Amino acid sequence: MNTMAELLNFAVYLLQLLIWIIIVQAILSWLVAFNIVNLNNRFVASVLYSLDRFLNPLLRPIRNLLPDMGGIDLSPLVLVLGIMLVQRLLTGLRLDMLV
């Protein structure tokens, strides 16, 4: 049982890492949108492209469900809230296993 609790703990940490990746992608896209960071920089372009390729399969179904907000993309926020819900559920399951 202790091994399962540790696996659940590891899954919670991986989900937290995913949340930070989503936050980095959102901030970087805002910096590009406000022309603070230029996409002519190859490093910035490659990082943003890699993050988009990594997160697009997770964000696309949410974008299809959400209505058009006029250029505001709320799908990262919805995804982060969903991940936080899963983290809470996994933490509760882990605590139930330890009792």
Buried (B, 14 or more C-beta within 10 A) or exposed (E): EEEEBEEBEEBBEEBEEBBEBBEBBBEBBEBBEEEEBEEEEEEBBEBBEEBEEEBEEBBEEBBEEBEEEEEEBEBBBBBBEEBEEEBEEBBEEBEEEEE
